[in-house]
Amino acid sequence: MTKGNKSFQYVGGMDSVQIQLPNCGIITCDHGVTFEVCAEDAKILADNPDFAAASASKSTKDLKEVKE
């Protein structure tokens, strides 16, 4: 986890959602999969009952590399 970033999991009722945050842009959040956002955007998600804070050590979503 990068310093200042916060980890969350989508715990809402759908399999996956896309959200648009002011600093991180558009993020696809799969149900139960941990993802990171910057501290500013974390304040927004912290107030939303469909997202729960997650431990960084439990991160299960890897960044996909683009191969040319």
JOTA-V720674 format. One record per helix or strand of 3 or more residues. SS is the DSSP state (@ for helix, = for strand). FROM is the first residue (numbers start at 1). TO is the last residue. Records with the same first field share a line. If there is no record, write none. Layout:
BEGIN
SS=FROM-TO ; FROM-TO
END
This chain:
BEGIN
==6-10 ; 16-21 ; 25-31 ; 34-37 ; 51-53
@=39-46 ; 56-58
END
